[in-house]
Amino acid sequence: MALGGNALIRKGEEGTIEQQFRNLAVPIRQIARLSREYKMIITHGNGPQVGALLLQQESCPLVPKLPLEILVAQTQGWIGYMIESTLDSQLMDLGIEFTPIVSLISYVVVDEKDPSFLNPSKPIGPAYRKKKDAPSGYPVMKTAKGYRRAVVSPKPITIVEKREIKKLIDQDFIVICCGGGGIPVIREGRTFFGVDAVIDKDLASAKLAEEIGVDIFLIATDVPGAAIYHASAKEKFLRKMSVMQARRYMAKGHFPPGSMGPKIEACLQYITSGGKRAVITSIEAIERAVAGTAGTEIAGMIDR
């Protein structure tokens, strides 16, 4: 279950802690109910939150600035606490006295020669109506929500703690991990070094799903699913796509980077690596998507 940063902060909101806890109850209530039937791994985004931390530290010159890898680690702890405490409350409301839950600080290995280091492509922080309103110091990119800061976002190679996560799942823990795409690190021998970047959480989640061998890979976001001709009179949401169809739509530009593109790419990565079901759905329709009655499902179907 990959929750977007918008699971906590909705469009037009300031992003107060009260708002984030209230918004989080919607997906977590469904996850609590699903946990009675499924073993669960929860991953989450951090785009709005890590961008907010960046702005906060830039507003005070008296405090040493922290690199993005450290801010990602901070959001893993922050959002992991919010998810874990909300989930624990929802489970108790269902009459479930005890379920082991753990939030795991996660490293994700990236390639120091990844070409994305030369082309920042990951939007973070708040959206601005005009490009000139965005803070200086980082590139700015246009997204469906407005202009946002863009940071380096290398592709994930492997999840360092995949074995630990698998063992915890086998012991019936609900695991919260790979927050914000994981802490990006490069490997030199047996040593890891953090890098100044933010990994796309959907791609990191797909890599984890592949390495753990999950049965259902679900991405929860702020739209009902993937659509062609998005935001036009011809807009059409898709219930099912084959891998070939998804690739054709992507090649035609229907799934832009910075929004639906990484989600489709993550689903394709998972399915082509041998995964069973990949679904993109709205935060409100998680249970129905698992049941097969909502969202966009991508499978390795033969085109007819």
C-alpha positions in Angstrom: 0.0 0.0 0.0 1.7 3.2 -1.2 0.1 6.3 0.2 0.8 9.6 -1.5 1.8 12.7 0.4 -1.7 13.9 -0.3 -3.0 11.3 2.0 -2.0 13.7 4.7 -2.3 17.1 3.0 -5.1 17.8 0.6 -5.2 20.4 -2.2 -5.7 23.9 -0.8 -4.8 23.0 2.8 -2.0 24.6 4.9 -0.9 21.2 6.1 -1.3 21.6 9.9 -0.8 18.5 12.0 -4.5 18.5 12.8 -5.4 18.4 9.1 -2.8 15.7 8.5 -4.2 13.4 11.2 -7.7 14.0 10.1 -6.9 13.2 6.5 -4.9 10.2 7.4 -7.8 8.6 9.1 -9.5 8.0 5.8 -7.0 5.5 4.3 -5.9 4.1 7.6 -9.4 3.1 8.6 -9.6 1.0 5.4 -6.1 -0.4 5.9 -7.1 -1.5 9.4 -10.1 -3.4 8.1 -8.0 -5.0 5.3 -5.4 -6.1 7.8 -7.8 -8.7 9.1 -7.4 -10.5 5.8 -4.0 -9.4 4.5 -0.5 -9.0 5.6 0.3 -5.3 5.1 3.3 -3.2 4.1 2.6 0.5 4.1 4.9 3.0 2.2 4.3 6.7 1.9 5.3 9.8 0.1 6.7 13.0 1.7 6.8 15.6 -1.1 4.8 18.3 0.7 6.4 17.5 4.1 10.1 17.4 3.0 9.6 20.6 1.0 8.1 22.3 4.1 11.2 21.2 6.2 13.4 22.7 3.5 11.5 26.0 3.7 11.7 26.0 7.5 15.4 25.5 7.7 16.0 28.2 5.0 14.0 30.7 7.0 16.5 30.6 9.9 20.1 31.4 9.1 21.2 30.7 12.7 20.7 27.0 12.3 23.0 24.8 10.1 21.2 23.6 7.0 20.6 19.9 6.6 20.9 17.9 3.3 17.9 16.3 1.7 18.9 12.8 2.8 18.5 13.9 6.5 15.2 15.7 5.8 13.9 12.5 4.2 15.0 10.6 7.3 13.1 13.1 9.5 9.9 12.7 7.5 10.2 8.9 7.8 10.1 9.3 11.5 7.4 12.0 11.5 5.0 10.4 9.1 5.7 6.9 10.4 4.6 8.0 13.8 1.4 9.5 12.5 0.5 6.4 10.5 1.4 4.0 13.3 -0.5 5.9 16.0 -3.5 6.4 13.7 -3.5 2.7 12.7 -3.2 1.5 16.3 -6.3 3.6 17.2 -8.3 2.3 14.2 -7.4 -1.3 15.1 -8.6 -0.8 18.6 -11.9 0.7 17.4 -12.4 -2.6 15.5 -12.0 -4.5 18.7 -8.5 -5.8 17.8 -6.6 -5.7 21.1 -3.1 -6.1 19.7 -1.4 -6.1 16.3 2.4 -5.7 16.1 3.2 -2.6 14.0 6.7 -1.2 13.3 8.0 1.9 11.5 11.3 1.1 9.9 13.8 3.8 8.8 14.8 2.6 5.3 17.8 3.1 3.0 17.4 2.8 -0.7 20.5 2.3 -2.9 20.8 4.5 -6.0 23.4 4.7 -8.7 25.8 7.7 -8.3 26.0 7.8 -12.2 22.2 8.0 -12.6 21.5 10.6 -15.3 18.8 12.2 -13.1 21.5 13.9 -11.0 21.9 16.2 -14.0 18.1 16.8 -14.4 16.0 17.5 -11.2 12.6 16.1 -11.8 10.9 15.4 -8.4 8.4 18.1 -7.3 8.4 18.8 -3.5 6.9 21.4 -1.2 3.9 23.7 -1.7 2.5 24.6 -5.2 2.6 28.2 -6.4 0.3 29.9 -8.9 3.2 31.7 -10.6 6.8 30.5 -11.2 8.3 33.7 -9.7 6.5 33.0 -6.4 8.5 29.8 -5.8 11.6 30.2 -3.5 14.9 30.4 -5.2 17.8 28.0 -4.7 16.3 25.0 -6.5 14.9 24.5 -10.1 11.1 24.9 -10.5 8.8 22.7 -12.5 5.2 23.0 -13.6 2.9 20.4 -12.2 -0.9 19.8 -12.3 -1.1 21.6 -9.0 1.0 24.6 -9.9 4.7 25.4 -9.8 6.8 23.5 -7.4 10.5 23.1 -6.5 12.2 20.3 -8.3 14.9 18.1 -6.8 17.1 15.3 -8.0 15.3 11.9 -8.0 17.5 8.9 -9.0 15.9 5.5 -9.7 15.9 3.0 -6.8 18.2 -0.1 -7.3 17.4 -2.1 -4.1 15.9 -1.7 -0.7 18.7 -2.2 1.9 16.3 -3.6 4.6 14.3 -5.9 2.4 15.3 -9.0 4.4 14.3 -7.4 7.7 11.0 -6.3 6.2 10.3 -9.8 4.9 11.1 -11.4 8.3 8.8 -8.9 10.1 5.9 -9.6 7.6 6.4 -13.4 8.2 6.0 -12.7 11.9 2.7 -10.9 11.2 3.9 -7.3 11.8 2.3 -4.5 9.8 5.4 -2.7 8.5 5.6 1.0 7.6 8.8 1.6 5.6 10.4 3.3 2.6 8.9 6.6 3.7 9.4 9.3 1.1 11.0 6.8 -1.2 13.6 5.9 1.3 16.8 7.6 2.3 18.9 7.7 -0.9 22.4 6.2 -0.5 25.2 5.0 -2.7 27.2 2.0 -1.8 31.0 1.9 -1.7 32.1 -1.6 -0.7 30.3 -2.4 2.5 29.7 1.3 3.4 26.7 3.5 2.5 26.8 7.3 1.9 23.7 9.5 1.7 23.1 11.7 -1.3 21.2 15.0 -1.7 18.1 13.7 -3.4 14.5 12.4 -2.9 13.5 9.1 -4.5 10.0 8.7 -6.0 8.0 6.7 -3.5 6.0 4.8 -6.1 9.2 3.5 -7.8 10.8 2.6 -4.5 7.5 0.9 -3.4 7.5 -1.1 -6.7 11.0 -2.2 -6.1 10.2 -3.3 -2.6 7.0 -5.1 -3.8 9.2 -6.9 -6.4 11.9 -7.8 -3.8 9.5 -9.0 -1.1 7.1 -10.8 -3.6 3.8 -9.2 -2.7 0.5 -10.3 -4.2 -1.1 -6.9 -4.6 0.7 -3.6 -5.2 -1.7 -0.7 -4.6 -1.0 3.1 -5.1 -3.5 5.4 -3.3 -3.6 9.0 -4.6 -6.0 11.9 -5.0 -7.7 10.8 -8.3 -10.0 7.8 -9.1 -7.3 6.2 -11.2 -5.3 6.7 -14.4 -7.0 8.8 -17.2 -6.3 9.6 -20.8 -6.8 13.1 -22.1 -6.6 14.3 -18.5 -8.2 17.6 -17.6 -9.9 17.9 -21.0 -13.4 17.4 -22.3 -12.3 14.0 -23.6 -11.0 12.9 -20.2 -11.6 9.2 -19.6 -10.7 7.1 -16.5 -9.5 3.6 -17.3 -10.6 0.6 -15.3 -8.1 -1.9 -16.8 -5.0 -1.7 -18.9 -2.6 -4.2 -20.3 1.1 -3.5 -20.1 1.2 -2.8 -23.8 -1.7 -0.4 -23.6 -0.1 1.5 -20.7 3.1 1.8 -22.6 1.3 3.2 -25.6 -0.6 5.7 -23.6 2.6 6.8 -21.8 4.4 7.2 -25.2 1.6 9.5 -26.3 2.0 11.7 -23.3 -1.2 10.8 -21.4 0.7 10.2 -18.1 3.0 13.1 -17.5 6.1 13.1 -15.2 5.6 14.6 -11.8 2.0 13.2 -11.5 0.6 10.0 -13.0 3.8 9.0 -15.0 5.8 7.6 -12.0 2.7 5.7 -10.8 2.2 4.0 -14.2 6.0 3.3 -14.5 6.0 1.8 -11.0 3.0 -0.5 -11.8 4.7 -1.6 -15.1 7.9 -2.3 -13.2 6.1 -4.5 -10.7 4.0 -6.4 -13.2 6.9 -7.1 -15.7 9.0 -8.4 -12.8 6.4 -11.1 -12.1 3.9 -9.3 -9.9 0.2 -10.3 -9.9 -2.0 -7.2 -9.4 -1.1 -3.5 -9.6 -3.8 -0.9 -8.9 -4.0 2.9 -8.8 -6.9 4.2 -6.9 -8.2 7.1 -4.9 -7.6 7.3 -1.1 -11.3 6.9 -0.5 -11.6 3.7 -2.6 -8.8 1.5 -1.2 -11.0 -1.3 -0.1 -13.0 -1.3 -3.3 -9.9 -1.3 -5.4 -8.5 -4.4 -3.5 -11.9 -6.1 -4.2 -11.5 -5.2 -7.9 -14.4 -2.7 -8.2 -12.5 0.6 -8.3 -9.3 2.2 -9.6 -7.2 1.4 -12.6 -5.7 -2.1 -12.7 -2.7 -3.0 -14.8 -2.0 -6.6 -15.7 0.1 -8.4 -18.3 -3.0 -9.1 -20.4 -2.6 -9.8 -24.1 -4.0 -7.0 -26.3 -7.0 -8.0 -28.4 
